[in-house]
Amino acid sequence: MPELRQNVATREWVIISTERAKRPEDFKNKKVKKDVPSHIDSCPFCTGNETLTPPELFRIPDNAPSWSVRVTPNKFAALTDVGNKDVWKLNGIMSKANGVGHHDVIIDSPRHNGYIPTLTSTDMNNLFSAYVRRFKEVSQDPRTEHVIIFKNHGKNAGTSLEHPHTQIVALPVVPSHVRQRIEEAMQYYDSHGQCVFCTIRDEELKLSDRVIHDSEHFTALVPYAAYSPFNIWVIPKRHAASFGDISQNEISDLAKIMKIIISKLHFGLDDPDYNYIIRTVPVGGCNSKYFHWYIDIVPRLTKMAGFELGTGMFINVSLPEENAAFLRSVKIPD
């Protein structure tokens, strides 16, 4: 019989469709793979083509002729960094605001095929260090209200350029979706006196059946009410509301666990398309006791249709416990 599960952090309901449920192996990528070269002459993100992007903001290592990670403004930015974030009300309830903010590209690797499973520990450290550095920089802009870091991998995840990259957007408003998550976390804290994400992490570690990997500073797990197959949360063990509060030791550990988890998806499901998003508190809320930053990984294995659009609920045709067990069993090549 199908069952409804509620995500205690968001209060969203998910239908776990046991009658439609597929085995984890059934989600393996069926697309024909092509060999991706390490360099493409026309790619603006490949090494040697640095003049094809807007002037870089920084690189790691700093000022070195060869680089591991580059950060540059997005050539086709959704927002502009020039102007004020004035808001106008038009015709009563209608409002608009200037589209000011920051929209940057973090180029993960100089190699066109430098996907996460192929990166060294130093490369991964540099990548996540770049995330933190740029996050802190754009958070200092007084126009910034919220910062989102996200990665699209594969066409079904929305990627437009094949070369591995991540995007960071500093918004002049806090999206309603983010506000709702914060409000739910606040209500849980008011009712229980503790952070809902800390509670989830601790309970999942006790139960262990949905935990994929546990490290010194992070726990990777498939949520009890995962809204899609192989949805994964990577939750810090130290309570912190803002991604910007991460320590250097935590950056190193996060780089390791993210490589492990993405590699398990890559080798276990034959390189599925996926997104990951760093979910963090809006700027100014870093001392919040009720919210807790984490990384949300969403493999694009199913498609949203009319039911999801009409109800706001998701149907998950897999069992979170089986997904976690499958990923635990995946061996990563040395």
Phi, psi and omega in degrees: 000136176299153177226150175261132176239142180252133174283113186294336181281327184245347184065018175279141177265141177233137174269119173268103188274085184295331181285335177262357191304137177256155173288151180307323181297335182291347182268005180298142182298125181263354184291150178288125181277146175240153176285129180256123181288164180280344181210138174232126186302325185270356183282124182291345183262350180285150179300140183094346181250027185301334181286351180275353177251163171303157181309132185291152177277318173192168175225160174235126357295150181300132172059015180276146179297323174254142187234157175259320180220139173237145176238126184218151173300146177290126181297332180241055187296143175284337182229161177247146180270011180249128176118178179256158181266048180297144177242133177241146172257129183239131177053050175083262187273348182281132181230154172212161181218158175295139180275063181260151180158205179228140176220105187241160175246131173254110182277113191297327188203151173289343181273136180296333178251029182276061181285158187309315181299342181263353185281148175282169178298325177294317177302314181295319176301316179296320181297311182286333173295322177295320176305309185294316182300312182289326176303313181293321181296310183287336177292337179284343178292123183297345178278346185278128176252328182209144180237131177237135174245128182214153179234131173251126179236111179098157185298320180292346177264000175097010181287140179251337176241131185293327183300130184301128180203163178234157178239148176228129182234127174257117186261148177274002178223165173259117181300147182299327179299319179290317179301319181297319179296320180293318180297320178294319178296322179295318179296321178297316180297319179296326182277327188242347178074019179208161181291132182293328182285323174298319180296313179301312182300314182295318180293319180293325177294324177294315182285320174071344187287344178250003178278132179264314182205139179235127181240188182297320187243353186218154173235127176255128185212158169268120183300150178306318179250051179303131186274359175203163181301133176063022170299133186228139170248137171247110190248129176295147176280328177274130180293125175205133182278328186250134175303330181293347180272002182296141179270169180296320177297322179290325176300314181298318180290321178296319178301320181292312185289327178292322176295320179298312185291314180295325178293322177296319176296316183299309184277330181281326184242017177059054173058065178287156171292146180203162168240149161227148185228135172270112181267119186219164181288151175300161179303136180096350181253023189295338181265012182299132177273346188256341178252160188211120182290153178198169177252130181253116181253126185233096172296139183268076185256344177224169181243144176283137182229199187299322181299313181295319179294324184280331185249338187076004177259155178247150173252119179257117183266033176213162179261123181307322181295321179290323177300314181296317179297319179299313182293325176300327185278346183289126178268132180263126179299147178292000000 
